[in-house]
Amino acid sequence: RAVAGVVFIDEDGDGKFDPRKDKPVEGAQIAGGGSLAVSDVNGAYILRNLAAGQIKLLVRSPRGAESSPVILELGVEPVTKRAVNLAA
């Protein structure tokens, strides 16, 4: 199992990433399920090799600000989750 998404500053306040309006965050640390990822220049990240069950995702911006946790339930079977974006 894996979780992928985009860390961004939600400039328009709609909770959804729009590259025309929102600012991706490079260098954010995303932690969850015992895995750690760092967002790239486009704000993209992927956490791999996650166990089934509940995981808590936390994001820390390059400046040290931390997001509210996002709780995900990962099933035994592979599944694609969309719109699991964490605003920094």
Secondary structure, DSSP 4 states (H G I P E B T S, - for coil): --EEEEEEE-TTSSSS--TTTSEE-TT-EEEETTEEEE--TTSEEEE-SPPSEEEEEEEE-TTS-BPPPEEEEE-SS--------EE-
